[in-house]
Amino acid sequence: MNKTKEVTIGDRLKMLREDADLTQTELARELHVRHNGVISMYENGKKNLSIEMLLMYSEYFRVTTDWILKGEPATSEDDKGLNGLGGLEEIKKVYLSIRRPEVRQVAIRQLRNLAILG
């Protein structure tokens, strides 16, 4: 019998951190958490997120709390701004025009940095 593992809140938190290319220590510092062990406990489901920490993750990584908690994507209402301006398609075209994988990684990091600046 082949069971597929349900993606947990901790799994999503870990994905966010790894996609941002951060260690647990670096993320702990960014979120003003005293010990990186707390980040590990969140990711392994050994400690539940407080509402304050849930909001910090959401704001830092620019994702909805619904996505963190339930894995639900943003509603189409949330995406209207980007799609309405043609921004998402333009970003996609530019990204796909980059041929070298290492340059694509730099582009992704730069976009994330811009998102943090808000």
Rosetta constraint file for C-alpha pairs under 8 A:
AtomPair CA 7 CA 11 HARMONIC 5.88 0.50
AtomPair CA 7 CA 12 HARMONIC 7.13 0.50
AtomPair CA 8 CA 12 HARMONIC 6.43 0.50
AtomPair CA 8 CA 45 HARMONIC 7.95 0.50
AtomPair CA 9 CA 13 HARMONIC 6.21 0.50
AtomPair CA 9 CA 43 HARMONIC 7.42 0.50
AtomPair CA 9 CA 45 HARMONIC 7.55 0.50
AtomPair CA 9 CA 68 HARMONIC 5.93 0.50
AtomPair CA 9 CA 69 HARMONIC 5.69 0.50
AtomPair CA 9 CA 70 HARMONIC 7.38 0.50
AtomPair CA 9 CA 71 HARMONIC 7.94 0.50
AtomPair CA 10 CA 14 HARMONIC 6.12 0.50
AtomPair CA 10 CA 42 HARMONIC 5.62 0.50
AtomPair CA 10 CA 43 HARMONIC 3.76 0.50
AtomPair CA 10 CA 44 HARMONIC 5.62 0.50
AtomPair CA 10 CA 45 HARMONIC 5.56 0.50
AtomPair CA 11 CA 15 HARMONIC 6.15 0.50
AtomPair CA 11 CA 43 HARMONIC 6.04 0.50
AtomPair CA 11 CA 44 HARMONIC 7.57 0.50
AtomPair CA 12 CA 16 HARMONIC 6.22 0.50
AtomPair CA 12 CA 43 HARMONIC 7.94 0.50
AtomPair CA 12 CA 68 HARMONIC 6.22 0.50
AtomPair CA 12 CA 71 HARMONIC 7.62 0.50
AtomPair CA 13 CA 17 HARMONIC 6.33 0.50
AtomPair CA 13 CA 42 HARMONIC 7.61 0.50
AtomPair CA 13 CA 43 HARMONIC 5.97 0.50
AtomPair CA 13 CA 68 HARMONIC 7.04 0.50
AtomPair CA 14 CA 18 HARMONIC 6.03 0.50
AtomPair CA 14 CA 43 HARMONIC 5.64 0.50
AtomPair CA 15 CA 19 HARMONIC 5.83 0.50
AtomPair CA 16 CA 20 HARMONIC 6.22 0.50
AtomPair CA 16 CA 61 HARMONIC 6.93 0.50
AtomPair CA 17 CA 21 HARMONIC 6.36 0.50
AtomPair CA 17 CA 22 HARMONIC 5.49 0.50
AtomPair CA 17 CA 23 HARMONIC 7.20 0.50
AtomPair CA 17 CA 24 HARMONIC 7.63 0.50
AtomPair CA 17 CA 27 HARMONIC 7.19 0.50
AtomPair CA 18 CA 22 HARMONIC 5.83 0.50
AtomPair CA 18 CA 23 HARMONIC 7.40 0.50
AtomPair CA 20 CA 109 HARMONIC 7.40 0.50
AtomPair CA 20 CA 112 HARMONIC 7.71 0.50
AtomPair CA 22 CA 26 HARMONIC 5.82 0.50
AtomPair CA 22 CA 27 HARMONIC 6.13 0.50
AtomPair CA 23 CA 27 HARMONIC 6.23 0.50
AtomPair CA 24 CA 28 HARMONIC 6.02 0.50
AtomPair CA 24 CA 36 HARMONIC 5.43 0.50
AtomPair CA 24 CA 37 HARMONIC 7.83 0.50
AtomPair CA 24 CA 39 HARMONIC 6.06 0.50
AtomPair CA 24 CA 40 HARMONIC 6.93 0.50
AtomPair CA 25 CA 29 HARMONIC 6.28 0.50
AtomPair CA 25 CA 35 HARMONIC 7.51 0.50
AtomPair CA 25 CA 36 HARMONIC 4.81 0.50
AtomPair CA 26 CA 30 HARMONIC 6.25 0.50
AtomPair CA 27 CA 31 HARMONIC 6.07 0.50
AtomPair CA 27 CA 36 HARMONIC 7.65 0.50
AtomPair CA 27 CA 39 HARMONIC 7.71 0.50
AtomPair CA 28 CA 32 HARMONIC 5.84 0.50
AtomPair CA 28 CA 33 HARMONIC 4.72 0.50
AtomPair CA 28 CA 34 HARMONIC 6.80 0.50
AtomPair CA 28 CA 35 HARMONIC 6.54 0.50
AtomPair CA 28 CA 36 HARMONIC 5.22 0.50
AtomPair CA 28 CA 38 HARMONIC 7.90 0.50
AtomPair CA 28 CA 39 HARMONIC 6.52 0.50
AtomPair CA 29 CA 33 HARMONIC 6.07 0.50
AtomPair CA 29 CA 34 HARMONIC 7.46 0.50
AtomPair CA 31 CA 56 HARMONIC 6.91 0.50
AtomPair CA 31 CA 57 HARMONIC 7.80 0.50
AtomPair CA 31 CA 60 HARMONIC 7.98 0.50
AtomPair CA 33 CA 38 HARMONIC 7.44 0.50
AtomPair CA 34 CA 38 HARMONIC 7.98 0.50
AtomPair CA 35 CA 39 HARMONIC 7.65 0.50
AtomPair CA 36 CA 40 HARMONIC 6.58 0.50
AtomPair CA 37 CA 41 HARMONIC 6.19 0.50
AtomPair CA 38 CA 42 HARMONIC 6.29 0.50
AtomPair CA 38 CA 47 HARMONIC 7.63 0.50
AtomPair CA 39 CA 43 HARMONIC 6.23 0.50
AtomPair CA 40 CA 44 HARMONIC 6.05 0.50
AtomPair CA 41 CA 45 HARMONIC 5.95 0.50
AtomPair CA 41 CA 46 HARMONIC 4.77 0.50
AtomPair CA 41 CA 47 HARMONIC 5.20 0.50
AtomPair CA 42 CA 46 HARMONIC 6.13 0.50
AtomPair CA 42 CA 47 HARMONIC 5.13 0.50
AtomPair CA 42 CA 48 HARMONIC 6.24 0.50
AtomPair CA 42 CA 49 HARMONIC 6.70 0.50
AtomPair CA 49 CA 53 HARMONIC 5.81 0.50
AtomPair CA 49 CA 54 HARMONIC 5.85 0.50
AtomPair CA 50 CA 54 HARMONIC 6.09 0.50
AtomPair CA 51 CA 55 HARMONIC 6.21 0.50
AtomPair CA 52 CA 56 HARMONIC 6.25 0.50
AtomPair CA 53 CA 57 HARMONIC 6.18 0.50
AtomPair CA 54 CA 58 HARMONIC 6.16 0.50
AtomPair CA 54 CA 65 HARMONIC 6.80 0.50
AtomPair CA 54 CA 68 HARMONIC 7.87 0.50
AtomPair CA 55 CA 59 HARMONIC 6.03 0.50
AtomPair CA 55 CA 65 HARMONIC 6.96 0.50
AtomPair CA 56 CA 60 HARMONIC 5.90 0.50
AtomPair CA 57 CA 61 HARMONIC 5.94 0.50
AtomPair CA 57 CA 62 HARMONIC 7.93 0.50
AtomPair CA 57 CA 63 HARMONIC 7.97 0.50
AtomPair CA 58 CA 62 HARMONIC 5.50 0.50
AtomPair CA 58 CA 63 HARMONIC 5.00 0.50
AtomPair CA 58 CA 64 HARMONIC 5.67 0.50
AtomPair CA 58 CA 65 HARMONIC 5.76 0.50
AtomPair CA 58 CA 68 HARMONIC 7.51 0.50
AtomPair CA 59 CA 63 HARMONIC 6.87 0.50
AtomPair CA 60 CA 116 HARMONIC 6.78 0.50
AtomPair CA 61 CA 116 HARMONIC 7.66 0.50
AtomPair CA 62 CA 115 HARMONIC 7.27 0.50
AtomPair CA 62 CA 116 HARMONIC 7.63 0.50
AtomPair CA 63 CA 67 HARMONIC 6.65 0.50
AtomPair CA 63 CA 68 HARMONIC 7.44 0.50
AtomPair CA 64 CA 68 HARMONIC 6.63 0.50
AtomPair CA 64 CA 73 HARMONIC 7.86 0.50
AtomPair CA 64 CA 74 HARMONIC 6.68 0.50
AtomPair CA 65 CA 69 HARMONIC 6.04 0.50
AtomPair CA 66 CA 70 HARMONIC 5.47 0.50
AtomPair CA 66 CA 71 HARMONIC 6.55 0.50
AtomPair CA 66 CA 72 HARMONIC 5.83 0.50
AtomPair CA 66 CA 73 HARMONIC 7.53 0.50
AtomPair CA 66 CA 74 HARMONIC 7.87 0.50
AtomPair CA 67 CA 71 HARMONIC 4.10 0.50
AtomPair CA 67 CA 72 HARMONIC 4.58 0.50
AtomPair CA 67 CA 73 HARMONIC 5.67 0.50
AtomPair CA 67 CA 74 HARMONIC 7.25 0.50
AtomPair CA 68 CA 72 HARMONIC 7.92 0.50
AtomPair CA 74 CA 78 HARMONIC 6.01 0.50
AtomPair CA 74 CA 79 HARMONIC 7.26 0.50
AtomPair CA 75 CA 79 HARMONIC 6.87 0.50
AtomPair CA 76 CA 80 HARMONIC 6.33 0.50
AtomPair CA 79 CA 83 HARMONIC 6.21 0.50
AtomPair CA 80 CA 84 HARMONIC 5.38 0.50
AtomPair CA 81 CA 85 HARMONIC 6.40 0.50
AtomPair CA 82 CA 86 HARMONIC 6.31 0.50
AtomPair CA 82 CA 87 HARMONIC 5.07 0.50
AtomPair CA 82 CA 88 HARMONIC 5.53 0.50
AtomPair CA 83 CA 87 HARMONIC 5.96 0.50
AtomPair CA 83 CA 88 HARMONIC 5.65 0.50
AtomPair CA 83 CA 89 HARMONIC 7.33 0.50
AtomPair CA 86 CA 90 HARMONIC 6.27 0.50
AtomPair CA 87 CA 91 HARMONIC 6.07 0.50
AtomPair CA 88 CA 92 HARMONIC 6.14 0.50
AtomPair CA 89 CA 93 HARMONIC 6.14 0.50
AtomPair CA 90 CA 94 HARMONIC 6.20 0.50
AtomPair CA 91 CA 95 HARMONIC 6.06 0.50
AtomPair CA 92 CA 96 HARMONIC 6.07 0.50
AtomPair CA 93 CA 97 HARMONIC 6.15 0.50
AtomPair CA 94 CA 98 HARMONIC 6.75 0.50
AtomPair CA 95 CA 104 HARMONIC 6.74 0.50
AtomPair CA 95 CA 107 HARMONIC 7.46 0.50
AtomPair CA 98 CA 103 HARMONIC 6.92 0.50
AtomPair CA 98 CA 104 HARMONIC 6.15 0.50
AtomPair CA 99 CA 103 HARMONIC 7.69 0.50
AtomPair CA 99 CA 104 HARMONIC 7.56 0.50
AtomPair CA 100 CA 104 HARMONIC 6.42 0.50
AtomPair CA 101 CA 105 HARMONIC 6.32 0.50
AtomPair CA 102 CA 106 HARMONIC 6.46 0.50
AtomPair CA 103 CA 107 HARMONIC 6.22 0.50
AtomPair CA 104 CA 108 HARMONIC 6.26 0.50
AtomPair CA 105 CA 109 HARMONIC 6.27 0.50
AtomPair CA 106 CA 110 HARMONIC 6.13 0.50
AtomPair CA 107 CA 111 HARMONIC 6.22 0.50
AtomPair CA 108 CA 112 HARMONIC 6.25 0.50
AtomPair CA 109 CA 113 HARMONIC 6.17 0.50
AtomPair CA 110 CA 114 HARMONIC 6.17 0.50
AtomPair CA 111 CA 115 HARMONIC 6.18 0.50
AtomPair CA 112 CA 116 HARMONIC 6.32 0.50
AtomPair CA 113 CA 117 HARMONIC 6.46 0.50
AtomPair CA 114 CA 118 HARMONIC 6.40 0.50
